[in-house]
Amino acid sequence: MSDDFQVRNMVLNARSRPLIDGDNRAAARAMFKAIGLSDADLAKPLIAIANTWTEVGPCNFHLRRLSAKIKEGVRAAGGTPLEFNTISISDGITMGTEGMKASLISREMIADSIELVVRANYFDGVIAVSSCDKTIPGTIMALLRLDIPSMMLYGGSIAPGNYRGKNITVQEVFEAIGAYANGRISQAEFQEIEAVACPGPGACGGQFTANTMATIAEIMGISPMGANDVPAMSDHKDAVSFDVGQMILTLIENDLRPSQIVTRQALENAIASAAATGGSTNAVLHTLAFAREAGIPFTIDDIEAISAKTPLLADMKPTGRFTAIDMHQAGGIRLLAQRMLEGGYLHGEALTVTGKTLATEASFAQETPGQAVIAPLSQPIHESGGLVILKGNLAPDGCVIKLKGDEPIVHRGPARVFEREEDAMSAVQSQQIKAGDVVVIRYEGPVGGPGMREMLGVTAAISGQGLGRDVLLITDGRFSGATRGLCVGHIAPEAMLGGPIGLLQEGDLIEVDIAARRISLLVSDETLAIRRTQWTAPAPHYRWGVLAKYAKTALQANDGAVTNVKM
């Protein structure tokens, strides 16, 4: 072993030496040798591979393949990879059931578990591998807490399904539920859509939460530019994974940490990219969570200001025409970044995990001739981004609505009040919801749910019945990016904490004025004051266990619904 190699290792493995070096660490070395590591392996930097692999659903099903390539890259660069696993909840599978309450809570557990394993084992660096809605933010939150050289690799998008010559995603399955209930499609058509929508591993194919957060991770710099948007089952994803494994050693050598990457400018870039791609409203929740983990002042008012000045450039499902793979083939996230930088919508000097600035990374973009996914700056799809923050007497601390730009500017209608998602879904399927109604689903917030269930089933069923533009939906839970229509979510404060949404009564008039950024309950202050004196919080759904623990510690949606409050 050369002197130069030993000197380099002394720099790169400094964090892991308290676990490995010295006579008093012989027992630890013995246990590592029991799994096949040698003294030479233990002398190298120890690299954690935090994998979110699971057999439950397609999103993360292929991540063992990618982690194997990552480990090859780590070894080729002179490190010793050690893989461990953490949990994952499939939103698509649990949607519409009590199980969906576990989804957001899993984000906290993912962050907690990665933090614990890495702190316990003194790793020199971390590569997190994620692929679905909560594993992406959960892994990034952990990296922010640990603040050692690290990065996140997204597993990639699923290929689109093909239904009678048309590309479809799981979104069309949810909409088919409503269409079938309404007699708009036959049982045979319904079953055919179900059979072809998800053709293999990878995360849901539109600009839903997973692909929105994968875009954010690259633009924010915590994932290498050009890595995340490579499709899940592409051979190039293997090569990207190998490269990521090699790259971690360079990060350690340069001591490049998340605190140098995820800055205020990076968070602003993140929200701008979500707005420009018509991304999920969950981008608001998770970016606020990143800010809280990093200790960076950042609010929903900042998000509104950024989205308002950022044009919608990417024509992505569910509100647009194209899938994430289409975007990759058009030029990918790198092309999006280049376009946005040309328009002055991103901070180009922000640093990324490659050691290069965002502007430098974007300069390597190659646009596919004739592509129609990412619009030119001269012809944006809409002049402002798709994420809009509303405030008013129904949501004093704010709420989120996602727009494409062709929705009604004002919606006023009677409240149809439901205390849980299942009751609302039953009303929709039995065709009790009519044009003009305002469907309110409450007690689904961070504390009341607990866990802010995402209610794609209700929104998609309404769209499937042809009412997407005529019915307004409101919740203190979540209506995410996978919606076509008027959906207001993340209302704060939530009903369980005495928020005004808990004072609503059946038939109350509600008005949303998008231009004014206002959401109003058209009931007098005096009437609301009387109702408030008569209101009492219902009993919690869970009195012990992990869901109860989350309900006792979670902040509100306008603070990212996090549990990690700095002391």
Secondary structure in CASP SS format (residue, H / E / C, confidence):
PFRMAT SS
TARGET T0000
AUTHOR 0000-0000-0000
METHOD secondary structure of the structure
MODEL  1
M C 1.00
S C 1.00
D H 1.00
D H 1.00
F H 1.00
Q H 1.00
V H 1.00
R H 1.00
N H 1.00
M H 1.00
V H 1.00
L H 1.00
N C 1.00
A H 1.00
R H 1.00
S H 1.00
R H 1.00
P H 1.00
L H 1.00
I H 1.00
D C 1.00
G C 1.00
D H 1.00
N H 1.00
R H 1.00
A H 1.00
A H 1.00
A H 1.00
R H 1.00
A H 1.00
M H 1.00
F H 1.00
K H 1.00
A C 1.00
I C 1.00
G C 1.00
L C 1.00
S C 1.00
D H 1.00
A H 1.00
D H 1.00
L H 1.00
A H 1.00
K C 1.00
P C 1.00
L E 1.00
I E 1.00
A E 1.00
I E 1.00
A E 1.00
N E 1.00
T C 1.00
W C 1.00
T C 1.00
E C 1.00
V C 1.00
G C 1.00
P C 1.00
C C 1.00
N C 1.00
F C 1.00
H C 1.00
L H 1.00
R H 1.00
R H 1.00
L H 1.00
S H 1.00
A H 1.00
K H 1.00
I H 1.00
K H 1.00
E H 1.00
G H 1.00
V H 1.00
R H 1.00
A H 1.00
A H 1.00
G C 1.00
G C 1.00
T E 1.00
P E 1.00
L E 1.00
E E 1.00
F E 1.00
N E 1.00
T C 1.00
I C 1.00
S C 1.00
I C 1.00
S C 1.00
D H 1.00
G H 1.00
I H 1.00
T H 1.00
M C 1.00
G C 1.00
T C 1.00
E H 1.00
G H 1.00
M H 1.00
K H 1.00
A H 1.00
S H 1.00
L H 1.00
I H 1.00
S H 1.00
R H 1.00
E H 1.00
M H 1.00
I H 1.00
A H 1.00
D H 1.00
S H 1.00
I H 1.00
E H 1.00
L H 1.00
V H 1.00
V H 1.00
R H 1.00
A H 1.00
N H 1.00
Y C 1.00
F C 1.00
D C 1.00
G E 1.00
V E 1.00
I E 1.00
A E 1.00
V E 1.00
S E 1.00
S C 1.00
C C 1.00
D C 1.00
K C 1.00
T H 1.00
I H 1.00
P H 1.00
G H 1.00
T H 1.00
I H 1.00
M H 1.00
A H 1.00
L H 1.00
L H 1.00
R H 1.00
L H 1.00
D C 1.00
I C 1.00
P C 1.00
S E 1.00
M E 1.00
M E 1.00
L E 1.00
Y E 1.00
G C 1.00
G C 1.00
S E 1.00
I C 1.00
A C 1.00
P C 1.00
G E 1.00
N E 1.00
Y E 1.00
R C 1.00
G C 1.00
K E 1.00
N E 1.00
I E 1.00
T C 1.00
V H 1.00
Q H 1.00
E H 1.00
V H 1.00
F H 1.00
E H 1.00
A H 1.00
I H 1.00
G H 1.00
A H 1.00
Y H 1.00
A H 1.00
N C 1.00
G C 1.00
R C 1.00
I C 1.00
S C 1.00
Q H 1.00
A H 1.00
E H 1.00
F H 1.00
Q H 1.00
E H 1.00
I H 1.00
E H 1.00
A H 1.00
V H 1.00
A C 1.00
C C 1.00
P C 1.00
G C 1.00
P C 1.00
G C 1.00
A E 1.00
C C 1.00
G C 1.00
G C 1.00
Q C 1.00
F C 1.00
T H 1.00
A H 1.00
N H 1.00
T H 1.00
M H 1.00
A H 1.00
T H 1.00
I H 1.00
A H 1.00
E H 1.00
I H 1.00
M H 1.00
G C 1.00
I C 1.00
S C 1.00
P C 1.00
M C 1.00
G C 1.00
A C 1.00
N C 1.00
D C 1.00
V C 1.00
P C 1.00
A C 1.00
M C 1.00
S C 1.00
D H 1.00
H H 1.00
K H 1.00
D H 1.00
A H 1.00
V H 1.00
S H 1.00
F H 1.00
D H 1.00
V H 1.00
G H 1.00
Q H 1.00
M H 1.00
I H 1.00
L H 1.00
T H 1.00
L H 1.00
I H 1.00
E H 1.00
N C 1.00
D C 1.00
L C 1.00
R C 1.00
P H 1.00
S H 1.00
Q H 1.00
I H 1.00
V C 1.00
T C 1.00
R H 1.00
Q H 1.00
A H 1.00
L H 1.00
E H 1.00
N H 1.00
A H 1.00
I H 1.00
A H 1.00
S H 1.00
A H 1.00
A H 1.00
A H 1.00
T C 1.00
G C 1.00
G C 1.00
S C 1.00
T C 1.00
N H 1.00
A H 1.00
V H 1.00
L H 1.00
H H 1.00
T H 1.00
L H 1.00
A H 1.00
F H 1.00
A H 1.00
R H 1.00
E H 1.00
A H 1.00
G C 1.00
I C 1.00
P C 1.00
F C 1.00
T C 1.00
I H 1.00
D H 1.00
D H 1.00
I H 1.00
E H 1.00
A H 1.00
I H 1.00
S H 1.00
A H 1.00
K H 1.00
T C 1.00
P C 1.00
L E 1.00
L C 1.00
A E 1.00
D C 1.00
M E 1.00
K C 1.00
P C 1.00
T C 1.00
G C 1.00
R C 1.00
F E 1.00
T C 1.00
A H 1.00
I H 1.00
D H 1.00
M H 1.00
H H 1.00
Q H 1.00
A H 1.00
G C 1.00
G H 1.00
I H 1.00
R H 1.00
L H 1.00
L H 1.00
A H 1.00
Q H 1.00
R H 1.00
M H 1.00
L H 1.00
E H 1.00
G C 1.00
G C 1.00
Y C 1.00
L C 1.00
H C 1.00
G C 1.00
E C 1.00
A C 1.00
L E 1.00
T C 1.00
V C 1.00
T C 1.00
G C 1.00
K C 1.00
T E 1.00
L H 1.00
A H 1.00
T H 1.00
E H 1.00
A H 1.00
S C 1.00
F C 1.00
A C 1.00
Q C 1.00
E C 1.00
T C 1.00
P C 1.00
G C 1.00
Q C 1.00
A C 1.00
V C 1.00
I E 1.00
A C 1.00
P C 1.00
L C 1.00
S C 1.00
Q C 1.00
P C 1.00
I C 1.00
H E 1.00
E C 1.00
S C 1.00
G C 1.00
G C 1.00
L E 1.00
V E 1.00
I E 1.00
L E 1.00
K E 1.00
G E 1.00
N C 1.00
L C 1.00
A E 1.00
P E 1.00
D E 1.00
G E 1.00
C E 1.00
V E 1.00
I E 1.00
K E 1.00
L C 1.00
K C 1.00
G C 1.00
D C 1.00
E C 1.00
P C 1.00
I C 1.00
V E 1.00
H E 1.00
R E 1.00
G E 1.00
P E 1.00
A E 1.00
R E 1.00
V E 1.00
F E 1.00
E C 1.00
R C 1.00
E H 1.00
E H 1.00
D H 1.00
A H 1.00
M H 1.00
S H 1.00
A H 1.00
V H 1.00
Q H 1.00
S C 1.00
Q C 1.00
Q C 1.00
I C 1.00
K C 1.00
A C 1.00
G C 1.00
D C 1.00
V E 1.00
V E 1.00
V E 1.00
I E 1.00
R C 1.00
Y C 1.00
E C 1.00
G C 1.00
P C 1.00
V C 1.00
G C 1.00
G C 1.00
P C 1.00
G C 1.00
M C 1.00
R C 1.00
E E 1.00
M C 1.00
L H 1.00
G H 1.00
V H 1.00
T H 1.00
A H 1.00
A H 1.00
I H 1.00
S H 1.00
G H 1.00
Q C 1.00
G C 1.00
L C 1.00
G C 1.00
R C 1.00
D C 1.00
V C 1.00
L E 1.00
L E 1.00
I E 1.00
T E 1.00
D C 1.00
G C 1.00
R E 1.00
F C 1.00
S C 1.00
G C 1.00
A C 1.00
T C 1.00
R C 1.00
G C 1.00
L E 1.00
C E 1.00
V E 1.00
G E 1.00
H C 1.00
I C 1.00
A C 1.00
P C 1.00
E C 1.00
A H 1.00
M H 1.00
L H 1.00
G C 1.00
G C 1.00
P H 1.00
I H 1.00
G H 1.00
L H 1.00
L C 1.00
Q C 1.00
E C 1.00
G C 1.00
D C 1.00
L E 1.00
I E 1.00
E E 1.00
V E 1.00
D E 1.00
I C 1.00
A C 1.00
A C 1.00
R C 1.00
R E 1.00
I E 1.00
S E 1.00
L E 1.00
L C 1.00
V C 1.00
S C 1.00
D H 1.00
E H 1.00
T H 1.00
L H 1.00
A H 1.00
I H 1.00
R H 1.00
R H 1.00
T H 1.00
Q H 1.00
W C 1.00
T C 1.00
A C 1.00
P C 1.00
A C 1.00
P C 1.00
H C 1.00
Y C 1.00
R C 1.00
W C 1.00
G C 1.00
V H 1.00
L H 1.00
A H 1.00
K H 1.00
Y H 1.00
A H 1.00
K H 1.00
T H 1.00
A C 1.00
L C 1.00
Q C 1.00
A H 1.00
N H 1.00
D H 1.00
G C 1.00
A C 1.00
V C 1.00
T C 1.00
N C 1.00
V C 1.00
K C 1.00
M C 1.00
END
